[in-house]
Amino acid sequence: MVRHFWAVLAFLALTGTVSAQTAPQREITKIAGDVYNFRNIGHNAVFMVTPAGIVLIDTIDAAASAWL
């Protein structure tokens, strides 16, 4: 599972951002297992839900952090 998480994170980093014109303002989509993609306007971040809590990678900015 951890390997899959890092592979997804690398994929998102390499593919860049999603156009804000075609994407919803904010959304959460499940990638696999307990790994999710968080989209805020044109930026992507990844988080993983674990028994100990949530591991969040790149909260983008303070407003996105507060919303999430």
C-alpha positions in Angstrom: 0.0 0.0 0.0 2.8 2.4 0.8 4.5 1.7 -2.5 1.2 2.4 -4.3 0.8 5.7 -2.4 4.3 6.9 -3.5 3.6 5.8 -7.1 0.4 7.9 -7.2 2.2 10.8 -5.6 4.9 10.7 -8.2 2.3 10.4 -11.0 0.5 13.5 -9.8 3.8 15.5 -9.5 4.8 14.5 -13.1 1.4 15.2 -14.7 1.0 18.7 -13.4 -2.2 20.5 -12.5 -5.7 20.2 -13.9 -7.2 23.1 -15.8 -9.4 25.2 -13.5 -11.7 25.8 -16.5 -12.7 22.2 -16.8 -12.4 21.0 -13.2 -14.7 21.6 -10.3 -13.5 24.2 -7.8 -12.8 21.6 -5.1 -13.3 17.8 -4.9 -12.0 14.7 -3.3 -11.7 11.5 -5.3 -10.6 8.0 -4.1 -7.5 6.8 -5.9 -7.2 3.3 -4.3 -7.7 1.8 -0.9 -7.3 4.6 1.6 -5.5 7.0 -0.8 -7.3 10.1 -2.1 -6.7 12.9 -4.5 -7.7 16.4 -3.3 -8.3 19.0 -6.0 -8.4 22.7 -5.2 -9.1 24.8 -8.3 -6.1 23.8 -10.5 -3.9 22.2 -7.9 -3.7 18.6 -6.7 -2.7 17.1 -3.4 -2.8 13.6 -2.0 -3.8 12.3 1.4 -4.0 8.8 3.0 -6.3 7.8 5.8 -4.5 5.5 8.4 -5.6 4.1 11.8 -3.2 6.7 13.4 -4.7 9.6 11.4 -4.5 11.3 8.0 -1.2 11.8 6.1 -1.6 14.9 3.9 0.8 15.9 1.2 0.9 19.5 -0.1 -2.0 21.5 1.3 -1.5 24.1 -1.4 -2.3 27.1 0.7 -4.0 28.2 4.0 -7.5 28.4 2.5 -7.3 25.0 1.0 -6.0 23.6 4.2 -8.9 25.1 6.2 -11.4 23.8 3.7 -10.0 20.3 3.7 
